[in-house]
Amino acid sequence: MQYQCMDCGSNGQNNGGLSLHHIKGRESNVPINGIVLCNDCHAKCGHDDKEERKYLNKTLTYLINQHYKPTDEDWDFIRKHYKLYQ
């Protein structure tokens, strides 16, 4: 399996690798709150609503395609941040 940045598609080899970005900060470690980014994209994160919506959408699409079953913690996170899902 080839891992890649979920924003630009880079494999991270030319810019220091890949890392996990907490979309809404480290308030929760649920899978829905995480996205894999290359170091360049991670360095550009601004944590504004538009960016968070984009990353949540990409993460949710990926998880749905992987047949991920949300946990109670995931649903709590979604309810807390419901405005980002609209």
N, CA, C and O atoms as a GROMACS GRO file, in nm:
protein
  344
    1MET      N    1   0.084  -0.118   0.000
    1MET     CA    2   0.000   0.000   0.000
    1MET      C    3   0.088   0.124   0.000
    1MET      O    4   0.184   0.132   0.076
    2GLN      N    5   0.056   0.219  -0.085
    2GLN     CA    6   0.129   0.344  -0.093
    2GLN      C    7   0.052   0.452  -0.016
    2GLN      O    8  -0.061   0.485  -0.053
    3TYR      N    9   0.111   0.505   0.088
    3TYR     CA   10   0.047   0.612   0.164
    3TYR      C   11   0.074   0.744   0.095
    3TYR      O   12   0.179   0.764   0.033
    4GLN      N   13  -0.023   0.835   0.105
    4GLN     CA   14  -0.005   0.965   0.040
    4GLN      C   15  -0.082   1.072   0.116
    4GLN      O   16  -0.173   1.044   0.194
    5CYS      N   17  -0.043   1.196   0.089
    5CYS     CA   18  -0.111   1.312   0.147
    5CYS      C   19  -0.254   1.315   0.094
    5CYS      O   20  -0.277   1.301  -0.026
    6MET      N   21  -0.349   1.332   0.184
    6MET     CA   22  -0.489   1.334   0.145
    6MET      C   23  -0.532   1.470   0.090
    6MET      O   24  -0.648   1.489   0.055
    7ASP      N   25  -0.438   1.565   0.083
    7ASP     CA   26  -0.468   1.695   0.024
    7ASP      C   27  -0.406   1.706  -0.115
    7ASP      O   28  -0.479   1.728  -0.213
    8CYS      N   29  -0.275   1.692  -0.126
    8CYS     CA   30  -0.209   1.711  -0.256
    8CYS      C   31  -0.173   1.582  -0.327
    8CYS      O   32  -0.141   1.584  -0.446
    9GLY      N   33  -0.178   1.468  -0.258
    9GLY     CA   34  -0.147   1.340  -0.320
    9GLY      C   35   0.000   1.300  -0.315
    9GLY      O   36   0.035   1.192  -0.363
   10SER      N   37   0.085   1.384  -0.260
   10SER     CA   38   0.228   1.352  -0.249
   10SER      C   39   0.250   1.233  -0.157
   10SER      O   40   0.176   1.212  -0.061
   11ASN      N   41   0.355   1.156  -0.186
   11ASN     CA   42   0.390   1.046  -0.096
   11ASN      C   43   0.482   1.094   0.017
   11ASN      O   44   0.519   1.015   0.104
   12GLY      N   45   0.517   1.220   0.016
   12GLY     CA   46   0.596   1.279   0.123
   12GLY      C   47   0.746   1.258   0.113
   12GLY      O   48   0.820   1.310   0.196
   13GLN      N   49   0.793   1.184   0.014
   13GLN     CA   50   0.936   1.155   0.004
   13GLN      C   51   1.020   1.278  -0.027
   13GLN      O   52   1.137   1.284   0.010
   14ASN      N   53   0.962   1.376  -0.094
   14ASN     CA   54   1.039   1.495  -0.132
   14ASN      C   55   1.024   1.610  -0.035
   14ASN      O   56   1.084   1.716  -0.055
   15ASN      N   57   0.945   1.593   0.070
   15ASN     CA   58   0.926   1.705   0.162
   15ASN      C   59   0.921   1.662   0.308
   15ASN      O   60   0.851   1.724   0.388
   16GLY      N   61   0.993   1.559   0.342
   16GLY     CA   62   1.008   1.523   0.482
   16GLY      C   63   0.910   1.421   0.537
   16GLY      O   64   0.913   1.391   0.656
   17GLY      N   65   0.823   1.368   0.453
   17GLY     CA   66   0.736   1.262   0.499
   17GLY      C   67   0.592   1.305   0.518
   17GLY      O   68   0.550   1.414   0.479
   18LEU      N   69   0.518   1.214   0.580
   18LEU     CA   70   0.376   1.233   0.606
   18LEU      C   71   0.352   1.237   0.757
   18LEU      O   72   0.429   1.183   0.835
   19SER      N   73   0.245   1.303   0.795
   19SER     CA   74   0.210   1.307   0.937
   19SER      C   75   0.059   1.316   0.953
   19SER      O   76  -0.013   1.346   0.858
   20LEU      N   77   0.013   1.288   1.074
   20LEU     CA   78  -0.128   1.297   1.106
   20LEU      C   79  -0.160   1.438   1.151
   20LEU      O   80  -0.094   1.493   1.239
   21HIS      N   81  -0.262   1.496   1.092
   21HIS     CA   82  -0.309   1.629   1.131
   21HIS      C   83  -0.443   1.613   1.201
   21HIS      O   84  -0.534   1.550   1.147
   22HIS      N   85  -0.456   1.670   1.320
   22HIS     CA   86  -0.584   1.672   1.391
   22HIS      C   87  -0.664   1.789   1.335
   22HIS      O   88  -0.626   1.905   1.352
   23ILE      N   89  -0.774   1.759   1.270
   23ILE     CA   90  -0.852   1.860   1.200
   23ILE      C   91  -0.906   1.967   1.295
   23ILE      O   92  -0.896   2.086   1.265
   24LYS      N   93  -0.961   1.926   1.407
   24LYS     CA   94  -1.013   2.020   1.506
   24LYS      C   95  -0.922   2.026   1.629
   24LYS      O   96  -0.969   2.038   1.741
   25GLY      N   97  -0.795   2.017   1.606
   25GLY     CA   98  -0.700   2.019   1.717
   25GLY      C   99  -0.700   1.886   1.790
   25GLY      O  100  -0.766   1.791   1.747
   26ARG      N  101  -0.628   1.878   1.897
   26ARG     CA  102  -0.610   1.752   1.969
   26ARG      C  103  -0.718   1.726   2.073
   26ARG      O  104  -0.696   1.653   2.170
   27GLU      N  105  -0.834   1.784   2.052
   27GLU     CA  106  -0.944   1.762   2.147
   27GLU      C  107  -0.997   1.620   2.141
   27GLU      O  108  -1.057   1.572   2.238
   28SER      N  109  -0.974   1.551   2.029
   28SER     CA  110  -1.024   1.416   2.014
   28SER      C  111  -0.933   1.338   1.919
   28SER      O  112  -0.884   1.392   1.820
   29ASN      N  113  -0.912   1.211   1.951
   29ASN     CA  114  -0.830   1.124   1.866
   29ASN      C  115  -0.914   1.029   1.783
   29ASN      O  116  -0.863   0.928   1.735
   30VAL      N  117  -1.042   1.059   1.764
   30VAL     CA  118  -1.126   0.973   1.680
   30VAL      C  119  -1.079   0.983   1.536
   30VAL      O  120  -1.029   1.088   1.494
   31PRO      N  121  -1.093   0.876   1.458
   31PRO     CA  122  -1.048   0.878   1.319
   31PRO      C  123  -1.107   0.991   1.236
   31PRO      O  124  -1.042   1.042   1.145
   32ILE      N  125  -1.229   1.031   1.266
   32ILE     CA  126  -1.293   1.138   1.189
   32ILE      C  127  -1.221   1.271   1.209
   32ILE      O  128  -1.235   1.361   1.125
   33ASN      N  129  -1.145   1.286   1.314
   33ASN     CA  130  -1.072   1.410   1.343
   33ASN      C  131  -0.929   1.407   1.289
   33ASN      O  132  -0.849   1.492   1.326
   34GLY      N  133  -0.896   1.313   1.204
   34GLY     CA  134  -0.759   1.304   1.155
   34GLY      C  135  -0.751   1.295   1.005
   34GLY      O  136  -0.840   1.242   0.939
   35ILE      N  137  -0.642   1.349   0.951
   35ILE     CA  138  -0.614   1.339   0.808
   35ILE      C  139  -0.463   1.328   0.791
   35ILE      O  140  -0.388   1.393   0.863
   36VAL      N  141  -0.420   1.246   0.697
   36VAL     CA  142  -0.277   1.230   0.667
   36VAL      C  143  -0.238   1.338   0.569
   36VAL      O  144  -0.297   1.351   0.462
   37LEU      N  145  -0.136   1.417   0.606
   37LEU     CA  146  -0.086   1.525   0.522
   37LEU      C  147   0.065   1.514   0.507
   37LEU      O  148   0.134   1.465   0.596
   38CYS      N  149   0.116   1.560   0.392
   38CYS     CA  150   0.261   1.572   0.378
   38CYS      C  151   0.304   1.692   0.463
   38CYS      O  152   0.221   1.773   0.503
   39ASN      N  153   0.433   1.702   0.488
   39ASN     CA  154   0.481   1.810   0.574
   39ASN      C  155   0.454   1.948   0.516
   39ASN      O  156   0.428   2.043   0.590
   40ASP      N  157   0.458   1.962   0.380
   40ASP     CA  158   0.429   2.092   0.318
   40ASP      C  159   0.285   2.134   0.344
   40ASP      O  160   0.260   2.247   0.386
   41CYS      N  161   0.189   2.044   0.320
   41CYS     CA  162   0.047   2.077   0.344
   41CYS      C  163   0.021   2.099   0.492
   41CYS      O  164  -0.056   2.188   0.529
   42HIS      N  165   0.085   2.019   0.578
   42HIS     CA  166   0.065   2.033   0.722
   42HIS      C  167   0.113   2.170   0.770
   42HIS      O  168   0.051   2.232   0.855
   43ALA      N  169   0.225   2.216   0.713
   43ALA     CA  170   0.279   2.346   0.753
   43ALA      C  171   0.188   2.462   0.713
   43ALA      O  172   0.194   2.569   0.773
   44LYS      N  173   0.104   2.440   0.613
   44LYS     CA  174   0.014   2.546   0.564
   44LYS      C  175  -0.122   2.549   0.635
   44LYS      O  176  -0.203   2.636   0.606
   45CYS      N  177  -0.147   2.455   0.725
   45CYS     CA  178  -0.278   2.447   0.790
   45CYS      C  179  -0.309   2.575   0.866
   45CYS      O  180  -0.227   2.627   0.941
   46GLY      N  181  -0.431   2.624   0.844
   46GLY     CA  182  -0.471   2.748   0.909
   46GLY      C  183  -0.582   2.732   1.009
   46GLY      O  184  -0.613   2.826   1.084
   47HIS      N  185  -0.645   2.615   1.012
   47HIS     CA  186  -0.754   2.586   1.106
   47HIS      C  187  -0.872   2.682   1.092
   47HIS      O  188  -0.935   2.718   1.191
   48ASP      N  189  -0.902   2.723   0.969
   48ASP     CA  190  -1.024   2.801   0.950
   48ASP      C  191  -1.137   2.706   0.911
   48ASP      O  192  -1.112   2.590   0.877
   49ASP      N  193  -1.260   2.754   0.916
   49ASP     CA  194  -1.377   2.668   0.890
   49ASP      C  195  -1.373   2.605   0.752
   49ASP      O  196  -1.407   2.488   0.736
   50LYS      N  197  -1.332   2.680   0.652
   50LYS     CA  198  -1.328   2.628   0.515
   50LYS      C  199  -1.231   2.511   0.504
   50LYS      O  200  -1.264   2.408   0.445
   51GLU      N  201  -1.114   2.526   0.561
   51GLU     CA  202  -1.014   2.419   0.558
   51GLU      C  203  -1.063   2.297   0.637
   51GLU      O  204  -1.050   2.184   0.592
   52GLU      N  205  -1.118   2.322   0.754
   52GLU     CA  206  -1.166   2.211   0.837
   52GLU      C  207  -1.278   2.136   0.767
   52GLU      O  208  -1.281   2.013   0.774
   53ARG      N  209  -1.369   2.206   0.700
   53ARG     CA  210  -1.475   2.139   0.623
   53ARG      C  211  -1.416   2.052   0.514
   53ARG      O  212  -1.456   1.937   0.495
   54LYS      N  213  -1.318   2.108   0.441
   54LYS     CA  214  -1.254   2.034   0.332
   54LYS      C  215  -1.189   1.906   0.385
   54LYS      O  216  -1.206   1.799   0.327
   55TYR      N  217  -1.114   1.918   0.493
   55TYR     CA  218  -1.044   1.802   0.548
   55TYR      C  219  -1.141   1.700   0.608
   55TYR      O  220  -1.120   1.580   0.592
   56LEU      N  221  -1.245   1.747   0.675
   56LEU     CA  222  -1.344   1.654   0.729
   56LEU      C  223  -1.413   1.578   0.616
   56LEU      O  224  -1.437   1.458   0.628
   57ASN      N  225  -1.445   1.646   0.507
   57ASN     CA  226  -1.509   1.582   0.394
   57ASN      C  227  -1.417   1.476   0.333
   57ASN      O  228  -1.462   1.366   0.301
   58LYS      N  229  -1.290   1.508   0.317
   58LYS     CA  230  -1.194   1.411   0.262
   58LYS      C  231  -1.180   1.290   0.354
   58LYS      O  232  -1.175   1.176   0.308
   59THR      N  233  -1.173   1.315   0.484
   59THR     CA  234  -1.159   1.205   0.579
   59THR      C  235  -1.284   1.118   0.581
   59THR      O  236  -1.274   0.996   0.580
   60LEU      N  237  -1.400   1.180   0.584
   60LEU     CA  238  -1.525   1.104   0.584
   60LEU      C  239  -1.540   1.021   0.457
   60LEU      O  240  -1.582   0.906   0.462
   61THR      N  241  -1.506   1.079   0.344
   61THR     CA  242  -1.513   1.005   0.217
   61THR      C  243  -1.422   0.884   0.222
   61THR      O  244  -1.461   0.774   0.182
   62TYR      N  245  -1.300   0.905   0.270
   62TYR     CA  246  -1.205   0.793   0.281
   62TYR      C  247  -1.259   0.685   0.375
   62TYR      O  248  -1.258   0.566   0.340
   63LEU      N  249  -1.305   0.725   0.492
   63LEU     CA  250  -1.354   0.627   0.590
   63LEU      C  251  -1.477   0.550   0.538
   63LEU      O  252  -1.488   0.430   0.559
   64ILE      N  253  -1.567   0.620   0.472
   64ILE     CA  254  -1.683   0.553   0.413
   64ILE      C  255  -1.639   0.450   0.310
   64ILE      O  256  -1.691   0.339   0.307
   65ASN      N  257  -1.544   0.487   0.226
   65ASN     CA  258  -1.493   0.394   0.124
   65ASN      C  259  -1.423   0.274   0.186
   65ASN      O  260  -1.414   0.168   0.123
   66GLN      N  261  -1.374   0.289   0.309
   66GLN     CA  262  -1.308   0.178   0.380
   66GLN      C  263  -1.408   0.100   0.466
   66GLN      O  264  -1.369   0.009   0.539
   67HIS      N  265  -1.536   0.135   0.456
   67HIS     CA  266  -1.644   0.070   0.532
   67HIS      C  267  -1.626   0.086   0.683
   67HIS      O  268  -1.660  -0.004   0.761
   68TYR      N  269  -1.571   0.200   0.723
   68TYR     CA  270  -1.552   0.231   0.864
   68TYR      C  271  -1.687   0.246   0.933
   68TYR      O  272  -1.778   0.310   0.880
   69LYS      N  273  -1.700   0.189   1.049
   69LYS     CA  274  -1.822   0.200   1.130
   69LYS      C  275  -1.796   0.300   1.243
   69LYS      O  276  -1.716   0.271   1.332
   70PRO      N  277  -1.863   0.415   1.241
   70PRO     CA  278  -1.841   0.516   1.346
   70PRO      C  279  -1.874   0.463   1.485
   70PRO      O  280  -1.970   0.388   1.504
   71THR      N  281  -1.793   0.503   1.580
   71THR     CA  282  -1.814   0.466   1.720
   71THR      C  283  -1.898   0.574   1.788
   71THR      O  284  -1.927   0.678   1.728
   72ASP      N  285  -1.936   0.550   1.912
   72ASP     CA  286  -2.008   0.652   1.989
   72ASP      C  287  -1.924   0.779   2.002
   72ASP      O  288  -1.978   0.890   1.999
   73GLU      N  289  -1.793   0.764   2.018
   73GLU     CA  290  -1.705   0.880   2.027
   73GLU      C  291  -1.706   0.961   1.897
   73GLU      O  292  -1.705   1.084   1.900
   74ASP      N  293  -1.709   0.890   1.784
   74ASP     CA  294  -1.718   0.959   1.655
   74ASP      C  295  -1.846   1.041   1.647
   74ASP      O  296  -1.844   1.157   1.606
   75TRP      N  297  -1.957   0.980   1.685
   75TRP     CA  298  -2.086   1.050   1.680
   75TRP      C  299  -2.087   1.169   1.773
   75TRP      O  300  -2.144   1.273   1.740
   76ASP      N  301  -2.026   1.157   1.891
   76ASP     CA  302  -2.016   1.271   1.984
   76ASP      C  303  -1.938   1.385   1.919
   76ASP      O  304  -1.976   1.501   1.929
   77PHE      N  305  -1.828   1.351   1.851
   77PHE     CA  306  -1.746   1.451   1.782
   77PHE      C  307  -1.828   1.519   1.672
   77PHE      O  308  -1.825   1.641   1.659
   78ILE      N  309  -1.900   1.440   1.594
   78ILE     CA  310  -1.982   1.495   1.486
   78ILE      C  311  -2.090   1.588   1.541
   78ILE      O  312  -2.111   1.697   1.487
   79ARG      N  313  -2.156   1.547   1.647
   79ARG     CA  314  -2.259   1.632   1.708
   79ARG      C  315  -2.199   1.763   1.759
   79ARG      O  316  -2.260   1.869   1.746
   80LYS      N  317  -2.082   1.756   1.818
   80LYS     CA  318  -2.018   1.876   1.872
   80LYS      C  319  -1.981   1.975   1.761
   80LYS      O  320  -1.984   2.096   1.783
   81HIS      N  321  -1.947   1.924   1.644
   81HIS     CA  322  -1.901   2.007   1.533
   81HIS      C  323  -1.995   2.000   1.413
   81HIS      O  324  -1.952   2.007   1.298
   82TYR      N  325  -2.124   1.987   1.442
   82TYR     CA  326  -2.223   1.966   1.335
   82TYR      C  327  -2.221   2.075   1.229
   82TYR      O  328  -2.252   2.048   1.114
   83LYS      N  329  -2.186   2.198   1.264
   83LYS     CA  330  -2.185   2.308   1.166
   83LYS      C  331  -2.085   2.284   1.054
   83LYS      O  332  -2.103   2.333   0.942
   84LEU      N  333  -1.981   2.210   1.081
   84LEU     CA  334  -1.880   2.181   0.978
   84LEU      C  335  -1.928   2.077   0.877
   84LEU      O  336  -1.868   2.059   0.772
   85TYR      N  337  -2.037   2.009   0.911
   85TYR     CA  338  -2.088   1.905   0.821
   85TYR      C  339  -2.203   1.955   0.735
   85TYR      O  340  -2.262   1.876   0.661
   86GLN      N  341  -2.235   2.082   0.744
   86GLN     CA  342  -2.346   2.138   0.667
   86GLN      C  343  -2.300   2.192   0.535
   86GLN      O  344  -2.380   2.243   0.457
   0.00000   0.00000   0.00000
